[in-house]
């Protein structure tokens, strides 16, 4: 019974956002805030991983470090530019090439 009540509450809130005036812009603001919070949390997680594995990163050879950091940069570029890539006329080729380059770099770093 409690789960049904919680689902009904969520349904009423969703209906209010969907059908009341200004609900669409409110949802856009909420989604933007959630996106920013998500980006900050990813940054904090990356900083924590870097601090925990600093010795391992320092023990990599120069080539391995270059491949690792460039693949991370390429993944960040892919994450940031995915919407622009999808809106281009021929989006399949650039997206596949970025994904293939990132995968190849990660495989090379694992060796």
C-alpha positions as CSV (number, residue, x, y, z in Angstrom):
1,X,0.0,0.0,0.0
2,X,2.9,2.3,0.8
3,X,4.5,1.8,-2.6
4,X,1.2,2.5,-4.4
5,X,0.9,5.8,-2.4
6,X,4.5,6.8,-3.4
7,X,3.8,6.0,-7.1
8,X,0.6,8.1,-6.9
9,X,2.5,11.0,-5.4
10,X,5.1,10.9,-8.2
11,X,2.3,10.6,-10.8
12,X,0.6,13.7,-9.4
13,X,3.8,15.7,-9.4
14,X,4.6,14.6,-13.0
15,X,1.1,15.5,-14.2
16,X,1.5,18.9,-12.6
17,X,4.7,19.5,-14.5
18,X,3.2,18.2,-17.7
19,X,-0.1,20.1,-17.7
20,X,0.2,23.3,-15.6
21,X,1.4,26.5,-17.4
22,X,5.2,26.9,-17.1
23,X,5.8,23.3,-16.2
24,X,8.0,22.7,-19.2
25,X,10.4,25.5,-18.4
26,X,10.5,24.3,-14.8
27,X,11.4,20.8,-15.9
28,X,14.1,22.2,-18.1
29,X,15.6,24.1,-15.1
30,X,15.5,21.0,-12.9
31,X,17.2,18.9,-15.6
32,X,19.9,21.6,-16.1
33,X,20.6,21.6,-12.3
34,X,20.7,17.8,-12.3
35,X,23.1,17.9,-15.2
36,X,25.4,20.3,-13.4
37,X,25.3,18.3,-10.2
38,X,26.1,15.1,-12.2
39,X,29.1,16.9,-13.8
40,X,30.4,18.0,-10.5
41,X,30.1,14.6,-9.0
42,X,32.0,13.1,-11.9
43,X,34.8,15.6,-11.4
44,X,34.9,14.8,-7.7
45,X,35.0,11.1,-8.4
46,X,37.8,11.6,-10.9
47,X,39.8,13.6,-8.4
48,X,39.4,10.9,-5.8
49,X,40.5,8.2,-8.2
50,X,43.5,10.3,-9.1
51,X,44.5,10.7,-5.5
52,X,44.0,7.0,-4.7
53,X,46.0,5.8,-7.7
54,X,48.7,8.5,-7.8
55,X,51.5,6.0,-7.2
56,X,50.3,3.7,-10.0
57,X,50.0,6.6,-12.4
58,X,53.6,7.8,-11.5
59,X,54.9,4.3,-12.2
60,X,53.6,4.2,-15.8
61,X,56.1,4.7,-18.6
62,X,55.9,7.9,-20.6
63,X,54.2,6.2,-23.5
64,X,51.6,4.6,-21.3
65,X,50.9,7.9,-19.5
66,X,50.5,9.7,-22.8
67,X,48.1,7.1,-24.1
68,X,46.1,7.1,-20.9
69,X,45.7,10.8,-20.7
70,X,45.0,11.3,-24.3
71,X,42.3,8.6,-24.2
72,X,40.7,10.3,-21.2
73,X,40.8,13.6,-23.1
74,X,39.2,11.9,-26.1
75,X,36.5,10.4,-23.9
76,X,35.9,13.9,-22.4
77,X,35.7,15.4,-25.9
78,X,33.3,12.7,-27.0
79,X,31.1,13.3,-23.9
80,X,31.1,17.1,-24.4
81,X,30.6,17.1,-28.2
82,X,28.1,14.2,-28.6
83,X,25.2,16.5,-29.2
84,X,27.0,18.4,-31.9
85,X,28.2,15.2,-33.5
86,X,24.7,13.8,-33.6
87,X,23.3,17.0,-35.2
88,X,25.8,17.0,-38.0
89,X,24.8,15.7,-41.4
90,X,26.9,12.6,-41.4
91,X,27.2,11.9,-37.7
92,X,27.9,8.1,-37.9
93,X,31.5,8.4,-39.2
94,X,32.9,11.0,-36.7
95,X,31.2,9.2,-33.7
96,X,32.5,5.8,-34.8
97,X,36.0,7.2,-35.3
98,X,36.1,8.8,-31.9
99,X,34.9,5.6,-30.2
100,X,37.3,3.5,-32.2
101,X,40.2,5.8,-31.3
102,X,39.3,5.8,-27.6
103,X,38.9,2.0,-27.6
104,X,42.3,1.5,-29.3
105,X,44.0,3.9,-26.9
106,X,42.6,2.1,-23.9
107,X,43.6,-1.3,-25.3
108,X,47.1,0.0,-26.0
109,X,47.4,1.4,-22.4
110,X,46.3,-2.0,-21.0
111,X,49.3,-3.7,-22.7
